[in-house]
Amino acid sequence: MTLSPDPKPEKIVPVTWLLSGCLILLICLPGCTQIAGQDEEPTQRINNLTWYLVTFHENGKADPVMNGTTITAFFNSEGVVSGSAGCNQYSAAYSGGPDSLAVGSPISTEMYCESPQGIMTQETRYLSSLQGSGSYRIYETILEIADGNGTTILTYTAIPPNLLSTWRTITFGTAGGQTWTPGTLTTITLRFNPDGTISGNAGCNDYTGKFQVNGADSLVIGITGMTKMYCGIGGVMELEDAYTKTLMQMRYFSLSNNMLRLSDATGNIRMLFERKPA
């Protein structure tokens, strides 16, 4: 999935160009073979993202990760996967092709965690399951690892769990150099959902959209729908317009102490949010 906040108008292709393209394709089909992504690393699709384990799969049963624990996997481009197994940090060698995946025996730190109850059993289960990897599949922000028989054993998401919340806008700046701060009568919210969608209120109207995490701290946000009410509070419609335009320019995020910071590609345009109490 690729979101483009600034879609370009479609181009009209002359019929003669289409006919020429078809002729070239017909000539090439008998003897030409093109491998998609042949210049890419075999496992490039899973590289350089932190994957957060969501579910274990065993004997047709899906078990979620225990509350209060976080299990991660980061596949680097040098053939090493590392992360947190819930209590200890681990690393292991891995190899693979466009869809295949093999993980070696992991090494890990040797801490013992008592809480929550069962965390060490879960950690052992995870490291054992990871070694049973045989292939993988990616669906947007979801990574599924399967065993040698193609049966899913682990499901991850690329979305950091602490991002999945409702956030209240404190202040933001625009490309024009303006700084906006919602007044006491206006609340602007942004919610990130597990399925890769967003929702919220822009000051007057409710909106929906999609987002995609592209790296450890990068994302793309697009607004796809919005109600069309008019609110008479002074300046709220201008505030709403500035907010929605600025939100779709955001490319990076950081999280700390229940605060969310977004910035554009240059780092000059920023938005500040606080986690909204449940």
N, C-alpha and C positions, 0 to 999 in steps of 0.2 A: 504494500500500500504506500503510495506517495501522495502527500498532500501538497497542494500548491496554492498558497494564499493569494497569489496574484496571477490568476489564469490568463493566458494569452488568447486572443481571438483565433478561431480556426481559420486556416488558410484554404482557399479554393484551389484545388489541383487541376490543371488543364487535362481534358480527356486524352490528349495526345501523349502526355507524360504517363498517364495510367496505362495506356496501350503499350508504350515502350517498355514500361516496367514489367508488364505481364509477359512480353516477348522475351525479355532477358531471363525472367524466372523460368519460362518453359525451356529455354536453351540450357539453363544451368541444372535443372532438376536431374537429368539422367546421370550426370557425372560430377556434381558439386556437392560437397558436404561441409556444412558450417556448424561448428560446435559452439553453442552459446556460452559465453563467459570463459572461453578456453584460456584467456590470459589471466584469469583470476586464480587465487589460491583455492585449493579444493574445498576447504571449509570456510571460505571467506564470509559466508552468510551468517555464521555464528560468532565470528571473531569480533573482538573489541567492544563487546557489550557485556554488561553484568546481567546474568540471568538469575532470577529469583525463583526458587523451587516453590511450586504451588501444591502439587499432588504426587503421591506415590501410587503406583498401580501394581497390583499383584493378585493373581487368581481371579481376575474379573472384578476386583474390588478397588475403589479409589479412596485413598486415605489422605486427607489434607495435612499439610505441615502443622505441627503443634503450635497452638497459640503461644506467643512469647518467644518464639524461636525464628531465626532467619537462616536459610541455607542458600548459598550462592555458588555460581560457576562462572568463571571468566576464562574464555579460550583465547590465548594470545596467538600471534602469528608465528611464534617460534615452536609451536607444538607442545605447549604446556597449558593445562587447565588448572586453575587454582580458585580458592574462595574459602568460605566458612561452611563447615559441616554442621553448624548449629552451636557447637561448643568450641571445637578446635579449628585452626586454619589448616588447610590441606593443599597439596599440589600433586599432579600426576602428568605423565607424558600422554599425549593423544596423537592419533593420526586418522586420516579419512579421505574420502573423495567427495564428490558433489552432494551425496546423500549418506554415505557410509561413515561410521565413526567407531573407533576402537580406543579405549582408555586403559592405560596400564595401572599397576598397583600404586595407590596413593601413599604418600608419606604425610604425616601430620604432626602438629604439636601434641603434647601429652598432658593437657589440662584435664581436670575432672570437674564437671558441672553437676550440681545437685538439683538445680531448679531450672525449668519446671520438671516435675517428676517424669522420667522416661526419656529425657533429652539424650542421654548417652546411648540408649537402645536405638533411638531414631537416627543418631549419627552413624552408628555401625551399619544400620540398614541402608542409609544413603550411600555410604562409600562402597558397600557391596553392590548395590544396584548400579552405581555409576560404572563399575568395572564390567558390568554385563552389557554395556552399550554395543549396539551393532549397526544402528542407523539413526537418522534424525529427520524430522520434518519441521518446517517453519510455516506458521499461518499468522501473518501480520506480526503481532507482538508476542506470539506464543511459540515456544520451542518444545517439541515432543521428542524424547529419546526413546528408541525402541530397542529390544534385544535382537539377537541373531535371527529370530523367527518373525520379526516385524511387529511384535506385540509391544505396545507402549508400556514403559516402566516408570518414566519420570516426565512430568510436565512442568515447564518453567514459564515465567512471563518476564518481558524486558522492562516492565513498568515497576519502579521502586515502590514497595508497599506503602511507604510513608508519604508518597505523592497522592495516593488514592484517598482524597478527602475533599471537603468543601472549604474553599479559601475565600476570605473577604479582602477586597482591595483596600489598601491603605492609601497609596499614592502611585502615580505613574507619570512619566514624561513622554512627550510625543516627538515625532521627527521635526516638527516645527519649533522645538525648544520650549514648548509650554509644559508646565507642571500642573497636574490635575489632582485634587484631593476631594473625594466625595464628602458632601456635607452631612450633618446629623440626620437629615431627612431622607438620605439616599444611601442604599446599601448595594454594592456591586459584588457579585459572587462568581466564583469559578469552581466547578467540580470536575475532577478527573475520575472517570469510571473504569472498572477493571476490563471492560470490553473495548477500550480504546476510544471511547466517546467522551465528550465534554458537555456540560450543561451549566446553566447559571442564569443570573439576572444582570443585565447591563446597566441598570439604573432605572429603567422604565419597562423595557421589554425582556421577556425570557428568550434565551438563545440555546442552540444545540450545535454540535460540531464533532470533529474528530481530532485526535492527536496521535503522534507517532514518536516514540523514543528512538533516536538514531545512534546514541552513544552514551557514555557514562554520564554526561551532563548536557546532552543536546536533544532537542525535540523540534517538531513542526506542529503548528496548531492551525486548524482551519474551521471557520464558522460556516455551517451549511444551512441553518434555518433560524428564523427569528419571527416573533410575533410583531404586529404592526400597530400597537397602541400609541396614542399621543398623551404625554403627561405634561401638565401645566406648571410643574415646579420650575422656578426660574433656572435656566441653564442646563437642565437635566438632559434634554435631547442632544445638546452640543457635547455634553460629557459622555453620553452613551455612544455617540458617533466616534469620538476620539478614542474611547476605550476599545471598541470593537476593531478599529483600524490598527491600533497599537498592538493589541493581543495577537493578531495574525502576523506581526513582524517578529515575534519572539522566536529565538533559536537556541537559547541556553537557559538552564535552570540550576538552582542550588537550594538546598534545604538545610535549615539549622534552627534549633530552638523554636519549633512551631512557626517558623517564618519561611516563606517561599519567595525567592527572587528570580525574576525572569529578565532576560536581556536580549537585544537583537544581535545580529552577526558582528557588529562593530563594538558592542559593549557600551555604546553611548546612550541608547534608549533603554530604560529600565522600568520594571514594574515591581511593586512590593506588596505582598499579601500576608495575612496572618491566618492561621488555621481557625476555622469557625468551630466553636464548641458543638459537640453532638447534641 
